[in-house]
Amino acid sequence: MSDAPLAGAGVTVEGGRHARSVAALLRRVPPGLLLAWLVILLAALLAVAPGLFTHYSPTAGIAGHQLRPPDLTHLLGTDELGRDLLSRVVHGAIYTLTGAFVAVAVGLLAGTALGLVAGSVGGVVDDAIMRVVDVLLAIPALLLSLSIIVLLGFGTVDAAIAVGVTAVARFARVLRSEVVSVRRTEYVEAAFGSGGTFVRVLWRHVLPNSVTAAVAMAAVEFGRAILLISTLGFLGYGAPPPTPEWGLLIAEGRNYIATAWWLTTFPGIAVVVLVLAANRISQSVGKRT
């Protein structure tokens, strides 16, 4: 009977210590970085569970509610068809975030493969790959994206792949420089000397010790991908109407900017805030690596 209160007290003390440790950890995190992570988490929640934030349809308008300014019924106002702008911004998060993740994944995987081969093989293979990388870096990212979209076709996934191709060269150059330095270390030479095959040594020793810089760069490319995908959507090369993609929302609202400022302002703020949050997180990751 007397052991039960003691056990309960032990759990309470342990829980109190855990709460204090979490609070101390949060105090050590810079406020700007904490705010950036909260923005990213909010954007992810918008994409995963949009029904928690709005009950309006993002594509169906309401008769008589055309171009209503922000009020208690429509917090961000409505567009020219009577569609709730908050609902369109919330449901558009999935397209922007998905496109950014696909773009970063394409750039990271393809760039890692090219950089690993170039840095480990060297010689003519290295020269050939890096000349291709130099050509890609010489072409403006937006122009290269538009050229790829013309070949692939319009759409969210095609735009994301096009943006990802523009990031391949940067990932390849960063990883190649890391592979070249790791390839010359003593433990890699010892792995070769102990009978390790070329592919096995690359997979177990070179790649794990080289990929950190590329992963840190992925955080930078995430914000850049959001901006480029929104730009392509604004130009009409992304998701087709009535898809509530953020860049497309800005493009649709520019015709009413003199009479309905909210149509471009709120989607633009969403893009800017998300890009700034991603850049702030990338700065923190870059300092740690």
C-alpha positions as CSV (number, residue, x, y, z in Angstrom):
1,M,0.0,0.0,0.0
2,S,2.8,2.5,0.9
3,D,4.7,1.7,-2.4
4,A,2.0,3.1,-4.6
5,P,2.3,6.8,-3.6
6,L,6.1,6.5,-3.9
7,A,5.8,5.1,-7.4
8,G,3.4,7.8,-8.4
9,A,5.7,10.5,-7.0
10,G,8.6,9.0,-8.9
11,V,6.7,9.2,-12.1
12,T,5.7,12.8,-11.3
13,V,9.3,13.8,-10.6
14,E,10.6,12.1,-13.7
15,G,7.9,13.9,-15.8
16,G,8.9,17.2,-14.2
17,R,12.5,16.6,-15.1
18,H,11.6,15.8,-18.7
19,A,9.5,18.9,-19.0
20,R,12.3,21.1,-17.6
21,S,14.8,19.6,-20.0
22,V,12.5,20.2,-22.9
23,A,12.0,23.8,-21.8
24,A,15.7,24.3,-21.4
25,L,16.3,23.0,-24.9
26,L,13.7,25.3,-26.3
27,R,15.4,28.3,-24.6
28,R,18.6,27.5,-26.3
29,V,17.0,27.5,-29.7
30,P,17.1,31.0,-31.3
31,P,13.6,32.5,-31.6
32,G,14.0,33.0,-35.3
33,L,14.8,29.3,-35.9
34,L,12.0,28.2,-33.6
35,L,9.5,30.4,-35.6
36,A,10.8,29.0,-38.8
37,W,10.2,25.4,-37.7
38,L,6.7,26.4,-36.6
39,V,6.0,27.9,-40.0
40,I,7.2,24.7,-41.7
41,L,5.1,22.5,-39.3
42,L,2.1,24.7,-40.0
43,A,2.5,24.4,-43.7
44,A,2.8,20.6,-43.4
45,L,-0.4,20.5,-41.3
46,L,-2.2,22.6,-44.0
47,A,-1.1,20.1,-46.6
48,V,-2.0,17.0,-44.6
49,A,-5.2,18.1,-42.9
50,P,-6.7,21.2,-44.7
51,G,-10.1,20.4,-43.2
52,L,-8.9,21.5,-39.8
53,F,-8.6,25.1,-41.1
54,T,-11.5,25.6,-43.4
55,H,-14.8,24.0,-44.4
56,Y,-15.2,25.8,-47.7
57,S,-14.6,24.2,-51.1
58,P,-11.4,25.4,-52.8
59,T,-12.9,25.1,-56.3
60,A,-16.7,25.8,-55.9
61,G,-17.8,29.4,-55.6
62,I,-20.7,30.8,-53.6
63,A,-23.3,32.8,-55.5
64,G,-23.4,36.5,-54.4
65,H,-20.1,36.3,-52.6
66,Q,-17.9,37.5,-55.5
67,L,-14.9,39.7,-54.6
68,R,-15.8,40.1,-51.0
69,P,-13.1,41.7,-48.8
70,P,-11.8,39.9,-45.7
71,D,-14.5,39.6,-43.0
72,L,-15.6,37.2,-40.3
73,T,-17.3,34.9,-42.8
74,H,-14.3,34.8,-45.3
75,L,-11.2,35.6,-43.3
76,L,-9.1,36.2,-46.5
77,G,-11.9,37.3,-48.7
78,T,-13.2,35.7,-51.9
79,D,-12.2,35.8,-55.5
80,E,-14.1,36.7,-58.7
81,L,-16.1,33.4,-58.7
82,G,-17.0,33.6,-55.0
83,R,-14.5,31.0,-53.9
84,D,-13.1,31.4,-50.3
85,L,-9.5,32.5,-50.6
86,L,-8.5,31.0,-47.3
87,S,-9.7,27.6,-48.5
88,R,-7.8,28.0,-51.7
89,V,-4.5,29.0,-49.9
90,V,-4.9,26.1,-47.4
91,H,-5.6,23.5,-50.1
92,G,-2.8,24.9,-52.3
93,A,-0.2,24.1,-49.7
94,I,-0.2,20.4,-50.7
95,Y,0.7,21.3,-54.3
96,T,3.5,23.7,-53.4
97,L,5.1,21.5,-50.7
98,T,4.8,18.3,-52.8
99,G,6.4,20.0,-55.8
100,A,9.2,21.3,-53.6
101,F,9.9,17.9,-52.1
102,V,9.9,16.2,-55.6
103,A,12.2,18.9,-56.9
104,V,14.7,18.5,-54.1
105,A,14.5,14.7,-54.3
106,V,15.3,14.8,-58.0
107,G,18.2,17.2,-57.6
108,L,19.6,15.4,-54.5
109,L,19.5,11.9,-56.0
110,A,20.7,12.7,-59.5
111,G,23.3,15.2,-58.2
112,T,24.6,12.8,-55.6
113,A,25.0,10.0,-58.2
114,L,26.8,12.3,-60.6
115,G,29.1,13.8,-57.9
116,L,29.9,10.4,-56.5
117,V,30.9,8.9,-59.8
118,A,32.9,12.0,-60.9
119,G,34.8,12.3,-57.6
120,S,35.5,8.6,-57.2
121,V,36.4,7.6,-60.7
122,G,38.2,10.8,-61.8
123,G,40.0,11.1,-65.1
124,V,38.0,11.4,-68.3
125,V,34.8,10.5,-66.6
126,D,35.2,13.3,-64.0
127,D,36.0,15.8,-66.8
128,A,33.0,14.8,-68.9
129,I,30.6,15.0,-66.0
130,M,31.9,18.3,-64.7
131,R,31.7,19.9,-68.2
132,V,28.0,19.0,-68.3
133,V,27.6,20.4,-64.8
134,D,29.3,23.7,-66.0
135,V,26.9,23.9,-68.9
136,L,23.9,23.4,-66.6
137,L,25.2,26.1,-64.2
138,A,25.6,28.5,-67.1
139,I,21.9,28.4,-68.0
140,P,19.6,30.5,-65.9
141,A,17.4,28.3,-63.7
142,L,14.1,29.7,-64.9
143,L,15.0,29.4,-68.6
144,L,16.2,25.8,-68.1
145,S,13.0,25.0,-66.2
146,L,10.8,26.4,-69.0
147,S,12.8,24.4,-71.6
148,I,12.2,21.2,-69.7
149,I,8.5,21.9,-69.1
150,V,8.1,22.4,-72.9
151,L,9.4,18.8,-73.4
152,L,7.6,17.2,-70.5
153,G,4.3,19.1,-70.5
154,F,2.5,21.3,-68.0
155,G,1.5,20.2,-64.5
156,T,2.7,20.1,-60.9
157,V,4.8,17.0,-61.1
158,D,6.4,18.1,-64.5
159,A,7.2,21.6,-63.0
160,A,8.7,19.9,-60.0
161,I,10.9,17.7,-62.1
162,A,12.0,20.7,-64.2
163,V,13.0,22.6,-61.1
164,G,14.8,19.5,-59.7
165,V,16.9,19.2,-62.9
166,T,18.1,22.8,-62.4
167,A,19.4,21.7,-58.9
168,V,21.3,18.7,-60.1
169,A,24.4,20.6,-61.1
170,R,24.7,22.3,-57.7
171,F,24.3,19.0,-55.8
172,A,26.8,17.3,-58.1
173,R,29.5,20.0,-57.6
174,V,29.1,20.0,-53.9
175,L,29.2,16.2,-53.5
176,R,32.1,15.8,-55.9
177,S,34.3,18.1,-53.8
178,E,33.4,16.2,-50.7
179,V,34.1,12.8,-52.4
180,V,37.5,14.0,-53.7
181,S,38.6,14.9,-50.1
182,V,37.2,11.8,-48.5
183,R,38.6,9.5,-51.2
184,R,42.1,10.5,-50.2
185,T,41.7,9.8,-46.5
186,E,43.6,7.0,-44.8
187,Y,40.6,4.9,-43.7
188,V,39.4,4.8,-47.3
189,E,42.8,3.7,-48.5
190,A,42.9,1.1,-45.7
191,A,39.5,-0.2,-46.8
192,F,40.8,-0.7,-50.3
193,G,44.0,-2.3,-48.9
194,S,42.0,-4.8,-46.9
195,G,40.4,-6.2,-50.0
196,G,37.3,-4.0,-50.2
197,T,35.8,-3.7,-53.7
198,F,35.3,-0.4,-55.3
199,V,31.6,-0.3,-55.0
200,R,31.6,-1.6,-51.5
201,V,34.1,1.0,-50.3
202,L,32.1,3.8,-52.0
203,W,28.9,2.6,-50.4
204,R,30.2,2.0,-46.9
205,H,32.8,4.7,-46.4
206,V,32.9,7.4,-49.1
207,L,29.2,8.1,-49.5
208,P,28.2,8.3,-45.8
209,N,31.1,10.7,-45.1
210,S,30.4,12.9,-48.1
211,V,26.6,13.2,-48.3
212,T,26.3,15.5,-45.2
213,A,27.0,18.6,-47.2
214,A,24.5,17.6,-49.9
215,V,21.8,17.0,-47.3
216,A,22.5,20.5,-45.8
217,M,22.2,22.0,-49.2
218,A,18.8,20.3,-49.7
219,A,17.4,22.7,-47.0
220,V,18.6,25.6,-49.1
221,E,17.2,24.1,-52.3
222,F,13.8,23.5,-50.7
223,G,13.2,27.3,-50.3
224,R,14.5,27.9,-53.8
225,A,12.2,25.1,-55.2
226,I,9.2,26.7,-53.6
227,L,10.0,30.1,-55.2
228,L,10.7,28.6,-58.6
229,I,7.5,26.4,-58.6
230,S,5.5,29.4,-57.6
231,T,7.1,31.4,-60.4
232,L,6.3,28.7,-63.0
233,G,2.7,28.6,-61.7
234,F,2.5,32.4,-62.0
235,L,3.6,32.1,-65.6
236,G,1.1,29.4,-66.4
237,Y,3.5,26.5,-66.6
238,G,2.4,24.8,-63.4
239,A,-0.8,23.3,-62.3
240,P,-3.8,24.2,-64.5
241,P,-6.9,26.1,-63.2
242,P,-8.9,25.7,-61.0
243,T,-6.0,24.1,-59.0
244,P,-5.4,26.3,-56.0
245,E,-1.6,26.4,-56.4
246,W,-0.1,29.5,-54.8
247,G,1.7,30.9,-57.9
248,L,-1.5,30.4,-59.9
249,L,-3.5,32.2,-57.3
250,I,-1.2,35.2,-57.5
251,A,-1.5,35.2,-61.3
252,E,-5.3,35.0,-61.2
253,G,-5.5,37.8,-58.8
254,R,-3.3,40.3,-60.7
255,N,-6.2,41.3,-62.9
256,Y,-8.1,42.6,-59.8
257,I,-5.1,44.1,-57.9
258,A,-6.6,47.6,-58.0
259,T,-10.0,46.5,-56.6
260,A,-9.3,43.3,-54.8
261,W,-5.8,43.5,-53.2
262,W,-6.3,40.5,-51.1
263,L,-6.2,38.1,-54.0
264,T,-2.5,38.6,-54.6
265,T,-1.4,39.8,-51.2
266,F,-2.3,36.7,-49.1
267,P,-0.9,34.0,-51.5
268,G,2.2,36.1,-51.9
269,I,2.7,36.4,-48.2
270,A,2.3,32.6,-47.9
271,V,5.1,32.1,-50.5
272,V,7.4,34.6,-48.9
273,V,7.0,33.4,-45.3
274,L,7.5,29.7,-46.3
275,V,10.7,30.6,-48.3
276,L,12.1,32.7,-45.5
277,A,11.4,29.9,-43.0
278,A,13.2,27.4,-45.2
279,N,16.2,29.7,-45.7
280,R,16.4,30.3,-42.0
281,I,16.5,26.5,-41.3
282,S,19.1,26.0,-44.0
283,Q,21.4,28.6,-42.4
284,S,21.1,26.7,-39.1
285,V,21.9,23.3,-40.8
286,G,24.8,24.9,-42.7
287,K,26.4,26.1,-39.5
288,R,26.2,22.7,-37.9
289,T,27.8,21.0,-40.9
